[in-house]
Amino acid sequence: MIEKVTSYTAIKDFILEIEDKYPVDKWVYNDIPFWPHIRVKLYYALIQSVNNQEHQKVNKTIHVNQICTSRLQQLKQLWISFFAFKNFIKSVNKRELLFMSLDMHKVIHNEIYFNRFFDSMIAVNDLEKNSFTFEIKKHLCPCYNQNAVETVAPYLDFYNKRYKITRFLYPLMNLESNNTQGVDQFRVFLNNNGLFEISNQLKNSNLEKWSTKIRVFSNFYTRYLIKAKTKKVIAVSYYGFDSMWSCMHAANKLGIPTVDFQHGPQTEVHMAYASWSKIPKNGFSIMPKEYWCWDKESAQEINKWAISVNTIAKVYGQPWLAFTQNENKKVDTSEKEPFVLYTLQTFPLFTLENTFTPDIIKLIENSKYKWILRLHPSNSQDSHLVESYLEENHVRKEKYTIQGPSDTPLPEVLRGSLLHITNYSGCTIEARELGVKTILIDTVGLEVFKSYIDNDLVVFANKEEIEFHDKLERLILETVKNENLSSRKIVNPLEF
């Protein structure tokens, strides 16, 4: 991997250098702009490099054993999918809101799965009968408003299977719209920098597969959006899946407002959100036209580039904070023993050794406060790894509690905490919104949240420095738990 990319700021500079050198805003294949797709893949490949992943892990090609099915089996599968799709599309009625959801953003609330962003909006504004939710991955049951929640994958799969069988009669290719000027030179540049997998994505054959998939998926979404008379599409992590790109594309083509709802930090080094330096005058068709942010800093960062291309970022707030706060506002937590909240990063991307340095282990073991170690949503099943590591390092179990992301709502945990410690978790923003002090302890946190650091609610203490232990211990002892938390409103998304 390229040696000069050793930080998030360097990743940003590297991507901006590419945008300056190549006509990325004009790159189109099969009528689909592909630079956003490539930019995000490149961004995350470079993040893995910064986090000291092995070169082979960053750039490996995954070989999947292909299961061969006969034409008869394909037709049978298509027939089954056809009836499932027909039953679904027949059931579609008018729903002005479409939410695009991920299971990782659901928590257990009142013994059912509850999307902390979207279901908060739905519940407060009585939108149960005027909204529909497509789950991109798993459909967790039982869930809130279950009659209006579906996993979208089977219907996309039907459209994909149908196209594979009928593509010779009804091809979706539009080669006249292709513009790949400079892509070959860009591939050479990527290969010279060890980014072989990203380069491979830019082969004509792979661009054809990806763009055709986007168009096929978009056809499904177009049919749904028209039938449901959708007035607004709100997604979380618009860039994470091809089904997200294609929904944005379909809605934008129909003139339906498209929104990305904030799910974590959107600072100047998050290259899915920040510093788009070369973009068409009306934006890319596979990206949202609006960004709803938790706070003004996030919105300001996006608007640096968005306003000039008919896109806008607005401050909506964090609905889950408001929902849980308003629901529990009569509960007195002032007499409960405060604790230190330590939110963890994704491991093994961020190693346990880096998470629990000798100083951190010493602080947990000797602290007068209990520590809550909250797992990242990507590691919800990995508490045993943390427990084993701490046991190996002789930390007594009574000194800490390992908490899954769905065990207790984050706002409730924050309200009970003395302060919040993290390497660079997005919980920093949520803690600040609630008036809970955050101590960032990793240099990545300094990069990501430098505009938030005020030495009051957000403080930086470098875990690599010799005096780190004493500084963090002093900050913990000096902190007084904040008991004054203001209430918030959840705006109707149809009126925002």
C-alpha positions as CSV (number, residue, x, y, z in Angstrom):
1,M,0.0,0.0,0.0
2,I,1.1,3.5,-0.7
3,E,3.5,4.7,2.0
4,K,2.4,8.4,2.1
5,V,-1.1,7.6,3.2
6,T,-0.6,7.2,6.9
7,S,-3.6,9.2,8.3
8,Y,-7.1,10.1,7.6
9,T,-6.0,13.6,6.4
10,A,-3.6,11.9,4.0
11,I,-6.4,9.7,2.7
12,K,-8.4,12.9,2.0
13,D,-5.4,14.5,0.2
14,F,-4.8,11.4,-1.8
15,I,-8.5,11.3,-3.0
16,L,-8.5,15.0,-3.8
17,E,-5.3,14.6,-5.8
18,I,-7.1,12.0,-7.9
19,E,-10.2,14.2,-8.4
20,D,-7.9,17.1,-9.5
21,K,-6.0,14.9,-12.0
22,Y,-8.9,12.9,-13.6
23,P,-12.3,13.8,-15.1
24,V,-14.2,11.8,-12.4
25,D,-17.3,13.9,-12.6
26,K,-17.8,12.8,-16.3
27,W,-17.2,9.1,-15.8
28,V,-20.4,7.2,-16.7
29,Y,-20.9,3.6,-17.7
30,N,-24.3,2.3,-19.0
31,D,-25.8,5.7,-18.1
32,I,-24.7,5.3,-14.4
33,P,-22.0,7.5,-12.8
34,F,-19.5,5.3,-11.1
35,W,-17.0,7.6,-9.4
36,P,-19.0,7.8,-6.1
37,H,-19.0,4.0,-6.0
38,I,-15.2,3.8,-6.6
39,R,-14.4,6.8,-4.3
40,V,-16.1,5.0,-1.3
41,K,-14.4,1.7,-2.0
42,L,-11.0,3.5,-2.3
43,Y,-11.7,5.4,0.9
44,Y,-12.4,2.2,2.9
45,A,-9.4,0.4,1.4
46,L,-7.2,3.2,2.5
47,I,-8.7,3.2,6.0
48,Q,-7.7,-0.4,6.3
49,S,-4.2,0.5,5.3
50,V,-4.1,3.3,7.9
51,N,-5.2,0.8,10.5
52,N,-2.2,-1.4,9.8
53,Q,-4.0,-4.2,7.9
54,E,-1.9,-6.5,5.9
55,H,-1.5,-5.6,2.2
56,Q,-3.1,-8.8,1.1
57,K,-6.1,-8.3,3.3
58,V,-6.8,-4.9,1.8
59,N,-6.4,-5.9,-1.8
60,K,-7.4,-9.6,-1.8
61,T,-9.7,-10.9,-4.4
62,I,-12.4,-13.0,-2.9
63,H,-13.0,-16.2,-4.9
64,V,-16.5,-17.5,-4.5
65,N,-17.4,-21.0,-5.6
66,Q,-20.0,-20.7,-8.3
67,I,-23.0,-22.9,-7.9
68,C,-24.1,-24.0,-11.4
69,T,-27.8,-24.3,-11.9
70,S,-29.6,-25.6,-14.9
71,R,-31.8,-23.5,-17.0
72,L,-34.8,-25.5,-15.7
73,Q,-33.8,-24.8,-12.1
74,Q,-33.4,-21.1,-12.9
75,L,-36.8,-21.0,-14.4
76,K,-38.3,-22.7,-11.3
77,Q,-36.5,-20.2,-9.0
78,L,-37.8,-17.4,-11.2
79,W,-41.3,-18.7,-11.0
80,I,-41.2,-18.8,-7.2
81,S,-39.7,-15.3,-7.0
82,F,-42.3,-14.1,-9.5
83,F,-45.2,-15.0,-7.2
84,A,-43.5,-13.6,-4.1
85,F,-42.9,-10.3,-6.0
86,K,-46.5,-10.2,-7.4
87,N,-48.0,-10.7,-3.9
88,F,-45.8,-7.9,-2.6
89,I,-46.4,-5.4,-5.3
90,K,-50.2,-6.1,-5.2
91,S,-50.1,-5.3,-1.4
92,V,-48.4,-1.9,-2.0
93,N,-50.6,1.1,-1.2
94,K,-50.0,4.8,-0.8
95,R,-47.1,5.4,1.6
96,E,-45.5,8.9,1.3
97,L,-42.3,7.9,3.1
98,L,-39.9,5.2,2.2
99,F,-37.1,4.4,4.7
100,M,-34.0,2.4,3.7
101,S,-32.9,0.7,6.9
102,L,-30.0,-1.5,8.2
103,D,-30.4,-4.0,11.0
104,M,-27.3,-2.8,12.8
105,H,-29.2,0.4,13.7
106,K,-31.9,-1.5,15.5
107,V,-32.1,-1.9,19.2
108,I,-34.4,-3.8,21.5
109,H,-37.1,-1.4,22.8
110,N,-40.1,-2.7,24.7
111,E,-39.1,-6.2,23.7
112,I,-39.2,-5.6,20.0
113,Y,-36.6,-4.4,17.4
114,F,-36.7,-0.7,17.0
115,N,-34.8,1.4,14.4
116,R,-33.4,4.1,16.6
117,F,-33.4,6.7,13.8
118,F,-36.5,6.0,11.7
119,D,-38.8,4.3,14.1
120,S,-38.3,7.3,16.5
121,M,-39.6,9.5,13.7
122,I,-42.5,7.2,12.9
123,A,-43.7,6.7,16.5
124,V,-43.7,10.3,17.5
125,N,-45.3,11.6,14.3
126,D,-47.9,8.8,13.9
127,L,-46.5,7.7,10.6
128,E,-47.1,4.0,10.9
129,K,-49.7,4.0,8.1
130,N,-47.9,6.5,5.9
131,S,-44.5,5.0,5.8
132,F,-42.8,1.8,4.6
133,T,-39.3,0.5,5.4
134,F,-37.1,-1.7,3.2
135,E,-34.5,-3.6,5.2
136,I,-31.3,-3.8,3.2
137,K,-29.9,-6.9,4.9
138,K,-31.7,-8.9,7.7
139,H,-35.3,-8.4,8.8
140,L,-35.2,-8.7,12.5
141,C,-38.5,-9.9,14.1
142,P,-40.6,-8.9,15.9
143,C,-40.1,-5.3,15.0
144,Y,-41.9,-2.0,15.3
145,N,-44.6,-1.4,12.7
146,Q,-43.9,-4.9,11.4
147,N,-46.7,-4.8,8.8
148,A,-44.8,-2.0,7.0
149,V,-41.4,-3.6,7.0
150,E,-40.0,-5.9,4.3
151,T,-36.5,-7.2,3.4
152,V,-35.9,-5.8,-0.1
153,A,-33.4,-8.5,-1.2
154,P,-35.9,-11.1,-2.5
155,Y,-37.5,-8.6,-4.8
156,L,-34.2,-7.3,-6.1
157,D,-33.2,-10.9,-6.6
158,F,-36.3,-11.5,-8.7
159,Y,-35.5,-8.6,-10.9
160,N,-32.0,-9.8,-11.3
161,K,-32.9,-13.3,-12.2
162,R,-35.5,-12.2,-14.6
163,Y,-33.0,-9.9,-16.3
164,K,-30.4,-12.7,-16.6
165,I,-32.9,-14.9,-18.5
166,T,-34.4,-12.1,-20.7
167,R,-31.3,-9.9,-21.2
168,F,-30.8,-11.2,-24.8
169,L,-34.3,-9.9,-25.7
170,Y,-34.4,-6.8,-23.5
171,P,-30.8,-5.6,-22.9
172,L,-30.3,-2.7,-20.5
173,M,-27.0,-1.7,-21.9
174,N,-26.7,1.9,-23.2
175,L,-23.1,2.0,-24.5
176,E,-23.6,5.3,-26.2
177,S,-23.7,7.0,-22.8
178,N,-20.3,5.5,-21.7
179,N,-17.5,8.0,-20.8
180,T,-14.4,6.4,-19.4
181,Q,-11.8,8.9,-20.5
182,G,-8.8,8.7,-18.3
183,V,-9.9,5.5,-16.6
184,D,-7.1,3.4,-18.1
185,Q,-4.5,5.8,-16.9
186,F,-6.2,5.9,-13.4
187,R,-6.0,2.1,-13.3
188,V,-2.2,2.3,-14.0
189,F,-1.9,4.8,-11.1
190,L,-3.9,2.5,-8.8
191,N,-1.8,-0.6,-9.7
192,N,1.4,1.4,-9.1
193,N,0.2,2.2,-5.6
194,G,-0.8,-1.4,-4.8
195,L,-4.6,-0.8,-5.0
196,F,-5.2,-3.8,-7.3
197,E,-8.7,-4.6,-6.1
198,I,-9.9,-1.0,-6.8
199,S,-8.2,-1.1,-10.2
200,N,-10.0,-4.4,-10.9
201,Q,-13.4,-2.8,-10.2
202,L,-12.7,-0.4,-13.1
203,K,-12.3,-3.1,-15.8
204,N,-15.0,-2.7,-18.5
205,S,-16.4,-6.1,-17.6
206,N,-16.9,-5.2,-14.0
207,L,-18.2,-1.7,-14.7
208,E,-20.8,-3.4,-17.0
209,K,-21.8,-5.8,-14.3
210,W,-22.1,-3.2,-11.6
211,S,-23.9,-0.6,-13.7
212,T,-26.3,-3.1,-15.1
213,K,-27.1,-4.3,-11.6
214,I,-27.8,-0.7,-10.6
215,R,-30.2,-0.2,-13.5
216,V,-32.0,-3.5,-12.9
217,F,-32.4,-2.7,-9.2
218,S,-33.6,0.8,-10.1
219,N,-36.3,-0.7,-12.2
220,F,-37.7,-2.4,-9.1
221,Y,-37.6,0.8,-7.0
222,T,-39.1,2.8,-9.8
223,R,-42.1,0.5,-9.9
224,Y,-42.5,0.6,-6.1
225,L,-42.1,4.4,-5.8
226,I,-44.7,5.1,-8.4
227,K,-47.2,2.6,-7.0
228,A,-46.7,3.8,-3.4
229,K,-46.9,7.5,-4.5
230,T,-43.7,8.1,-2.4
231,K,-43.0,11.7,-1.6
232,K,-39.6,11.2,0.1
233,V,-36.9,8.5,0.4
234,I,-34.7,8.5,3.5
235,A,-31.7,6.2,3.7
236,V,-29.1,5.6,6.3
237,S,-25.6,5.1,4.9
238,Y,-26.5,5.8,1.3
239,Y,-23.1,4.4,0.0
240,G,-23.1,1.1,1.8
241,F,-24.9,-1.2,-0.7
242,D,-25.8,-1.4,-4.3
243,S,-29.4,-1.5,-3.3
244,M,-29.0,2.0,-1.8
245,W,-27.2,3.5,-4.8
246,S,-30.0,2.1,-7.1
247,C,-32.8,3.5,-4.9
248,M,-31.2,6.9,-4.9
249,H,-30.9,6.7,-8.7
250,A,-34.6,5.7,-9.2
251,A,-36.0,8.3,-6.9
252,N,-33.8,11.1,-8.3
253,K,-34.9,10.2,-11.8
254,L,-38.5,10.5,-10.7
255,G,-37.9,13.8,-9.0
256,I,-38.6,12.4,-5.5
257,P,-36.5,14.0,-2.7
258,T,-33.7,11.7,-1.6
259,V,-32.2,12.0,1.9
260,D,-29.2,10.5,3.7
261,F,-29.7,10.4,7.4
262,Q,-26.6,10.8,9.6
263,H,-25.5,7.6,11.4
264,G,-22.0,8.6,12.6
265,P,-19.3,11.2,12.2
266,Q,-19.5,13.3,9.1
267,T,-16.4,15.4,9.5
268,E,-13.9,16.7,6.9
269,V,-12.1,13.4,6.6
270,H,-15.1,11.2,6.0
271,M,-14.8,11.0,2.2
272,A,-18.3,9.6,1.6
273,Y,-19.6,13.0,2.9
274,A,-16.8,15.5,2.8
275,S,-14.8,17.4,0.1
276,W,-16.4,16.3,-3.1
277,S,-14.3,18.6,-5.3
278,K,-15.4,17.4,-8.7
279,I,-19.1,16.7,-9.1
280,P,-21.7,17.5,-11.9
281,K,-23.7,20.7,-11.5
282,N,-26.8,18.8,-10.4
283,G,-24.9,16.1,-8.4
284,F,-24.5,12.4,-9.1
285,S,-27.7,10.6,-9.8
286,I,-26.8,7.8,-7.4
287,M,-26.3,10.1,-4.4
288,P,-28.9,11.9,-2.2
289,K,-30.0,15.4,-2.8
290,E,-30.3,16.2,1.0
291,Y,-28.3,15.3,4.1
292,W,-30.0,15.4,7.4
293,C,-27.5,15.9,10.1
294,W,-27.4,15.6,13.9
295,D,-25.5,18.8,14.4
296,K,-24.5,22.1,12.7
297,E,-20.8,21.1,12.3
298,S,-21.7,18.1,10.2
299,A,-24.1,20.1,8.1
300,Q,-21.6,22.9,7.6
301,E,-18.9,20.4,6.4
302,I,-21.2,18.9,3.8
303,N,-22.6,22.3,2.6
304,K,-19.0,23.4,1.7
305,W,-19.5,21.4,-1.5
306,A,-23.2,20.6,-1.6
307,I,-24.8,24.0,-2.1
308,S,-23.1,24.7,-5.4
309,V,-24.5,21.4,-6.9
310,N,-28.1,21.8,-5.9
311,T,-27.7,19.7,-2.8
312,I,-28.2,20.7,0.8
313,A,-27.4,19.5,4.3
314,K,-29.8,20.4,7.1
315,V,-29.7,20.0,10.9
316,Y,-32.5,17.6,11.9
317,G,-31.1,16.4,15.2
318,Q,-30.6,12.9,16.6
319,P,-34.1,11.5,17.0
320,W,-33.2,8.5,19.2
321,L,-31.6,10.9,21.7
322,A,-34.9,12.9,21.7
323,F,-37.1,9.8,21.8
324,T,-35.5,8.1,24.7
325,Q,-34.9,11.4,26.6
326,N,-38.6,12.4,26.3
327,E,-39.8,8.9,27.1
328,N,-37.7,8.8,30.3
329,K,-37.7,12.4,31.3
330,K,-39.6,11.7,34.6
331,V,-37.1,9.0,35.6
332,D,-34.7,10.3,38.4
333,T,-31.2,9.0,37.7
334,S,-29.4,11.4,40.0
335,E,-28.9,8.9,42.9
336,K,-27.5,6.1,40.7
337,E,-23.7,5.6,40.9
338,P,-22.0,7.1,37.9
339,F,-19.7,5.1,35.7
340,V,-17.1,5.7,33.0
341,L,-18.3,4.8,29.5
342,Y,-15.7,3.5,27.1
343,T,-17.1,3.0,23.5
344,L,-15.0,0.6,21.5
345,Q,-14.0,0.6,17.8
346,T,-14.5,-2.3,15.4
347,F,-12.1,-5.1,16.0
348,P,-10.0,-6.8,14.7
349,L,-9.7,-3.7,12.4
350,F,-8.8,-1.8,15.6
351,T,-6.9,-4.3,17.7
352,L,-7.7,-5.2,21.3
353,E,-4.1,-4.4,22.2
354,N,-4.7,-0.8,20.9
355,T,-8.0,-0.6,22.6
356,F,-6.8,-1.8,26.0
357,T,-3.3,-0.4,26.3
358,P,-1.4,-0.9,29.6
359,D,-2.4,2.5,30.8
360,I,-6.1,1.9,30.0
361,I,-5.9,-1.5,31.8
362,K,-4.3,0.1,34.8
363,L,-7.0,2.8,34.9
364,I,-9.9,0.3,34.7
365,E,-8.4,-1.9,37.5
366,N,-7.7,1.1,39.8
367,S,-10.6,3.4,39.1
368,K,-13.1,4.2,41.8
369,Y,-15.8,4.1,39.1
370,K,-17.0,1.0,37.3
371,W,-16.3,1.0,33.5
372,I,-18.9,0.2,30.9
373,L,-17.2,-1.2,27.8
374,R,-19.7,-0.8,25.0
375,L,-19.1,-2.9,21.9
376,H,-19.3,-1.5,18.4
377,P,-22.4,-2.7,16.5
378,S,-20.2,-4.7,14.2
379,N,-18.9,-6.7,17.2
380,S,-22.2,-7.3,19.0
381,Q,-21.4,-11.0,19.5
382,D,-17.8,-10.6,20.5
383,S,-18.0,-9.8,24.2
384,H,-16.1,-13.1,25.0
385,L,-13.0,-11.7,23.1
386,V,-12.9,-8.6,25.3
387,E,-13.5,-10.6,28.5
388,S,-10.7,-13.1,27.6
389,Y,-8.3,-10.3,26.8
390,L,-9.0,-8.5,30.1
391,E,-8.7,-11.7,32.1
392,E,-5.3,-12.4,30.5
393,N,-4.3,-8.9,31.7
394,H,-5.5,-9.6,35.3
395,V,-8.4,-7.1,35.3
396,R,-11.1,-8.1,37.8
397,K,-14.6,-8.7,36.4
398,E,-16.2,-6.5,39.0
399,K,-14.3,-3.5,37.7
400,Y,-16.1,-3.5,34.3
401,T,-19.3,-4.5,32.4
402,I,-19.2,-5.4,28.7
403,Q,-22.3,-4.0,27.0
404,G,-23.7,-4.9,23.6
405,P,-25.0,-2.2,21.4
406,S,-28.5,-3.4,21.8
407,D,-28.4,-4.2,25.6
408,T,-29.3,-0.7,26.7
409,P,-30.1,2.4,24.6
410,L,-27.0,4.6,24.2
411,P,-28.8,7.8,25.3
412,E,-29.7,6.0,28.6
413,V,-26.1,4.9,29.1
414,L,-24.8,8.4,28.4
415,R,-27.2,9.9,30.8
416,G,-26.0,7.6,33.5
417,S,-22.3,8.1,32.8
418,L,-19.8,10.4,34.5
419,L,-18.0,10.9,31.2
420,H,-17.3,9.2,27.9
421,I,-14.0,7.9,26.6
422,T,-13.3,6.7,23.1
423,N,-10.7,6.4,20.4
424,Y,-12.9,8.0,17.7
425,S,-16.4,6.7,18.1
426,G,-19.3,8.7,16.6
427,C,-20.9,8.6,20.1
428,T,-18.7,11.7,20.6
429,I,-21.4,13.7,18.9
430,E,-24.3,12.1,20.8
431,A,-22.5,12.6,24.1
432,R,-21.9,16.3,23.3
433,E,-25.5,16.8,22.4
434,L,-26.5,15.5,25.8
435,G,-23.9,17.6,27.6
436,V,-21.7,14.6,28.5
437,K,-17.9,15.1,28.4
438,T,-15.9,13.0,25.9
439,I,-12.2,12.3,26.1
440,L,-10.7,11.3,22.7
441,I,-7.6,9.2,23.3
442,D,-6.4,8.3,19.7
443,T,-4.8,10.6,17.2
444,V,-7.5,9.5,14.7
445,G,-10.0,10.9,17.0
446,L,-8.1,14.2,17.0
447,E,-8.2,14.1,13.1
448,V,-11.8,13.2,12.9
449,F,-13.2,15.5,15.6
450,K,-10.8,18.4,15.7
451,S,-13.6,20.9,15.0
452,Y,-15.4,19.6,18.1
453,I,-12.5,19.8,20.6
454,D,-13.2,22.7,23.0
455,N,-11.4,21.4,26.1
456,D,-14.8,21.4,27.9
457,L,-17.2,18.8,26.4
458,V,-14.7,17.3,24.0
459,V,-11.1,16.9,25.2
460,F,-8.1,15.2,23.6
461,A,-5.6,13.1,25.7
462,N,-3.1,11.2,23.6
463,K,-2.8,7.6,24.8
464,E,0.7,7.4,23.2
465,E,2.1,10.1,25.5
466,I,4.0,9.3,28.7
467,E,1.8,11.4,30.9
468,F,-1.4,9.9,29.4
469,H,-2.3,7.8,32.5
470,D,-2.0,10.7,34.9
471,K,-3.9,13.1,32.6
472,L,-6.8,10.8,32.0
473,E,-7.0,9.9,35.7
474,R,-7.1,13.6,36.6
475,L,-9.8,14.3,34.0
476,I,-12.0,11.5,35.4
477,L,-11.5,12.7,39.0
478,E,-12.3,16.4,38.1
479,T,-15.4,15.6,36.1
480,V,-18.8,16.3,37.7
481,K,-21.8,14.4,36.3
482,N,-24.1,16.6,34.3
483,E,-27.7,16.3,35.5
484,N,-29.2,19.1,33.4
485,L,-30.3,17.6,30.1
486,S,-32.6,19.6,27.9
487,S,-35.6,18.1,26.0
488,R,-35.7,17.8,22.2
489,K,-38.4,17.5,19.5
490,I,-38.6,15.1,16.6
491,V,-39.8,16.9,13.5
492,N,-42.2,15.2,11.1
493,P,-39.9,14.2,8.2
494,L,-42.6,14.9,5.7
495,E,-42.6,18.6,6.9
496,F,-38.8,19.0,7.2
